[in-house]
Amino acid sequence: MYLKFYALTLPPFDLTPNPRFLFNSAKHREAINHLLYGIRERKGFVQLTGEIGAGKTTLSRALLEQLDSHFSTALLLTPVLDASELVKAIAVEFGLNVKGLDRLETLATINDFLIQQLEQGKDTVLIIDEAQNFSDDLLEQVRQLSNIETDDRKLLQVILIGQPELRQRLNHPRLRQLRQRITVRYHLRALNRFETAQYIKHRLEMAGANGAPYFSVAALWRIFRYSQGVPRLINALCDKALLAGYVQQSKRINFSMVGRAIRELEGELHA
């Protein structure tokens, strides 16, 4: 609605995890480097955690873009209920035809695929998002998949991405075998006040902004105070604030416009 008014080419604060908009903060660079280290050194399991809306999924998409043709990758986003669904979902994400196969046959197909990738000089990477939603049985199934190996290397690298509850889950004695295999871990924290302002500027520039719209210092302070540096909340609030600016035909987003956006997000606009 407001793109033409602000002369923007893209929605700057879309909630879709678009790696093009990834803000390359020190935290995000460190997270990416941890993931790449775990993959390239074939550590087997890598764990990335962060609060809801911290940007974990966007980070995973950016990671996939950094892995060249030397890697075969799959990103598992679909919730699964049992081990059979899990192995089928993984096979499908790797582009394997497992229609009509049972669980053991599907596992055999995945095993053959991993061996083929090795023969072609490729590493295979599986990224599981929202892993905190997996049951203990499903997490154990993932560990068993990682048992596929040669004498000197793992054939499947697994990245577990989830909310902080994932760390708590993995501390359970029942999952100690999986926990012991995770040798690379990183927790993605929220942005600080300075980073929040830079994040907003970055997204506006990526969307084609050339000096306008812009947020006043007081507006930026209020955005940080409300969002506490969580990117998803920043996006939602800034989008509403830009809409408020559009309604008032102002390219300067001020403190009161952000306040209106907060009230709208909280459902208190008419309170």
C-alpha positions in Angstrom: 0.0 0.0 0.0 2.7 2.5 0.9 5.5 1.4 -1.5 4.8 4.0 -4.1 4.5 6.8 -1.5 7.9 6.0 -0.1 9.4 5.1 -3.6 10.3 1.6 -2.4 10.8 -1.3 -4.7 10.2 -4.0 -2.1 8.3 -4.3 1.2 11.2 -3.5 3.7 9.7 -5.3 6.7 8.1 -8.3 5.2 7.9 -11.2 7.8 8.9 -13.8 5.1 12.5 -15.1 5.9 14.2 -13.6 2.8 18.0 -14.1 2.9 18.4 -11.0 0.7 17.5 -8.9 3.7 19.8 -10.7 6.2 21.4 -8.1 8.5 25.0 -9.0 8.7 25.6 -8.1 12.4 28.5 -9.4 14.4 26.1 -11.9 15.9 24.8 -13.1 12.6 28.3 -13.4 11.1 29.4 -15.4 14.1 26.4 -17.7 13.8 27.0 -18.3 10.1 30.7 -19.0 10.7 29.8 -21.6 13.4 27.4 -23.3 11.0 29.9 -23.3 8.1 32.7 -24.6 10.4 30.6 -27.5 11.6 29.6 -28.4 8.0 33.0 -28.0 6.4 34.8 -29.9 9.2 32.2 -32.6 9.1 31.4 -32.4 12.8 28.2 -34.4 12.3 25.8 -32.3 14.4 25.5 -28.6 14.7 23.0 -26.8 17.0 21.6 -23.3 16.5 19.2 -21.8 19.0 17.5 -18.5 19.4 14.4 -16.9 20.7 11.2 -16.8 18.7 11.7 -14.2 15.9 15.4 -13.9 16.3 16.1 -14.7 12.6 17.1 -18.3 12.7 15.1 -19.4 9.6 16.5 -16.4 7.6 19.9 -17.4 8.7 19.4 -21.0 7.5 18.3 -19.7 4.1 21.4 -17.5 3.9 23.5 -20.5 4.8 22.0 -22.6 2.0 23.0 -19.8 -0.4 26.6 -20.0 0.8 26.9 -23.7 0.2 28.1 -24.3 -3.4 27.5 -27.3 -5.7 30.0 -29.4 -3.6 27.0 -29.8 -1.1 23.7 -31.5 -1.4 21.3 -29.9 1.0 17.8 -30.3 2.3 15.8 -28.0 4.6 13.1 -29.7 6.6 10.3 -27.4 7.7 7.3 -29.7 7.6 6.1 -31.0 11.0 6.2 -34.8 11.2 4.4 -37.1 13.6 6.4 -40.3 13.5 9.7 -41.9 12.4 8.2 -43.2 9.1 7.0 -39.7 8.2 10.4 -38.2 9.1 12.5 -40.4 6.9 10.0 -40.0 4.0 10.1 -36.2 4.5 13.9 -36.2 4.5 14.0 -38.3 1.4 11.6 -36.1 -0.4 13.6 -32.9 0.5 16.6 -34.5 -1.0 14.6 -35.2 -4.2 14.4 -38.9 -3.8 11.4 -40.9 -5.1 10.2 -43.0 -2.2 6.5 -43.2 -3.1 5.1 -46.6 -2.0 8.2 -47.5 0.0 8.0 -48.5 3.7 10.3 -47.0 6.4 13.1 -49.6 6.0 13.1 -49.3 2.2 13.1 -45.5 2.5 16.1 -45.7 4.8 17.9 -47.9 2.3 17.2 -45.3 -0.4 18.6 -42.5 1.7 21.7 -44.7 2.5 22.3 -45.3 -1.2 21.9 -41.6 -1.9 24.5 -40.7 0.7 26.9 -43.2 -0.7 26.4 -41.8 -4.2 27.0 -38.3 -3.0 30.3 -39.4 -1.4 31.3 -41.1 -4.7 30.6 -37.8 -6.5 32.8 -35.9 -4.0 29.8 -34.2 -2.4 28.9 -33.5 1.3 25.3 -33.9 2.3 23.7 -31.5 4.7 20.3 -31.8 6.4 18.9 -28.7 8.2 16.0 -29.3 10.6 14.1 -26.1 11.6 11.9 -25.8 14.7 13.6 -28.9 16.0 12.3 -28.2 19.5 9.0 -29.6 18.3 10.4 -33.0 17.6 9.6 -35.8 20.1 12.4 -37.7 21.8 11.7 -40.6 19.4 12.1 -38.4 16.3 15.3 -36.8 17.7 16.6 -40.3 18.3 15.7 -41.2 14.7 17.8 -38.3 13.5 20.7 -39.5 15.5 20.4 -43.0 14.0 20.4 -41.5 10.5 23.7 -39.8 11.3 25.2 -43.3 12.0 25.6 -43.8 8.3 29.3 -43.4 7.8 32.5 -44.7 6.3 35.7 -45.5 8.3 36.8 -41.9 8.3 33.8 -39.6 7.8 30.1 -39.0 8.4 28.0 -39.1 5.3 25.3 -36.8 6.7 25.8 -33.5 8.4 22.8 -32.4 10.5 22.0 -28.9 11.7 19.3 -28.6 14.4 17.7 -25.2 14.6 15.2 -24.4 17.4 14.1 -22.2 20.2 15.8 -22.3 23.6 13.6 -25.2 24.6 15.7 -27.3 22.3 18.7 -26.9 24.6 16.6 -28.0 27.6 15.3 -31.0 25.7 18.7 -32.2 24.8 19.8 -32.0 28.4 17.4 -34.9 29.2 19.3 -38.1 30.0 17.3 -40.0 27.3 18.9 -37.8 24.6 22.5 -37.9 26.0 23.8 -39.8 23.0 22.6 -37.1 20.7 23.8 -34.3 22.9 27.3 -35.8 23.0 27.4 -35.8 19.2 26.7 -32.0 19.0 30.1 -30.5 19.0 29.3 -27.1 17.6 26.7 -24.9 19.2 25.6 -21.3 18.9 22.8 -19.2 20.5 21.6 -16.3 18.4 20.8 -13.4 20.7 18.6 -10.4 20.1 20.0 -7.1 18.7 21.1 -4.3 20.9 19.9 -0.7 20.6 22.6 0.3 18.1 22.1 -2.9 16.0 18.4 -2.3 16.0 18.8 1.1 14.4 21.3 -0.3 11.9 19.0 -3.2 11.1 16.1 -0.9 10.2 18.4 1.2 8.1 19.7 -1.9 6.3 16.3 -3.2 5.4 15.1 0.2 4.1 18.2 0.4 1.9 17.7 -3.1 0.6 14.1 -2.1 -0.3 15.3 0.8 -2.3 15.0 3.7 0.2 17.1 6.7 -0.6 17.0 8.9 2.5 13.2 8.4 3.0 11.4 7.1 4.8 13.4 7.6 7.9 12.8 7.1 11.6 13.6 9.8 14.2 15.9 9.0 17.1 12.9 8.9 19.5 11.1 6.5 17.1 14.1 4.2 17.0 14.3 4.3 20.8 10.6 3.3 21.1 11.0 0.5 18.6 13.9 -1.0 20.5 12.1 -0.6 23.8 9.0 -2.5 22.5 10.8 -5.1 20.4 13.8 -5.7 22.7 15.8 -6.2 19.5 13.9 -9.2 18.3 13.9 -8.9 14.4 10.4 -10.3 13.9 8.9 -7.7 16.3 11.0 -5.0 14.7 9.6 -5.9 11.3 6.0 -6.0 12.5 6.3 -2.7 14.3 8.1 -0.9 11.5 5.6 -2.1 8.9 2.8 -0.6 11.0 4.7 2.6 11.6 5.3 3.1 7.9 1.6 2.6 7.3 0.9 5.3 9.9 3.3 7.6 8.2 1.6 6.9 4.9 -1.8 7.7 6.4 -0.4 11.0 7.6 1.5 11.6 4.3 4.8 11.9 6.3 8.1 10.3 5.3 9.5 11.0 8.7 8.4 8.3 11.2 8.2 9.8 14.7 7.6 8.7 18.3 3.8 9.0 18.2 3.5 7.0 14.9 5.5 4.2 16.5 3.2 4.5 19.5 0.1 4.1 17.2 1.7 1.1 15.6 2.3 -0.5 19.0 -1.3 0.1 20.0 -2.5 -1.5 16.8 -0.2 -4.5 17.2 -1.5 -4.9 20.8 -5.1 -4.5 19.7 -5.5 -1.3 21.6 -5.9 1.2 18.8 -9.4 2.3 20.0 -8.7 2.0 23.7 
